[in-house]
């Protein structure tokens, strides 16, 4: 009987001793530069036309779709054809991030993609995005970070058409 009780007691003590403390998942993560990700905000900045899209999630999805559509529509067709012809995109993923400041303007643009020509073109387009609505969190205007992943070949195919 002691052979069973001692290991069970040891396992119980070890389990309690190494248990992690519960974390508050509702705490908003604020970036080192004071930004909050759009998905965590009370009222995220919105792309024009997304104000009446329904719930906050639907408005955020509308903004995401409109940003991607804007990229596809604004991508230079000659650049798209040139990149497609060279087939020098190692990774098919494109990561775009930017900040919408308290006034709704775009700043701090970052693009991660394996092709430098595509990177420059996406940065150029994101810099020309129309002004967003102002975002607020807990009643205060805040800088808001946006980040998106999408597929390079889809962007190029749609841009070249």
Secondary structure, 3 states (H helix, E strand, C coil): CHHHHHHHHHHHHHHHHHCCCCCCCCCCCECCCCCEEHHHCCECCCCCCCCCCCCHHHHHHHHHHHHHHHHHHHCCHHHHHHHHHHCCCCCCEEEEEEEECCCCCEEEEEEECCCHHHHHHHHHHHHCCCCCCCCEECCEECCEEEEEEEEHHHHHHHHHC
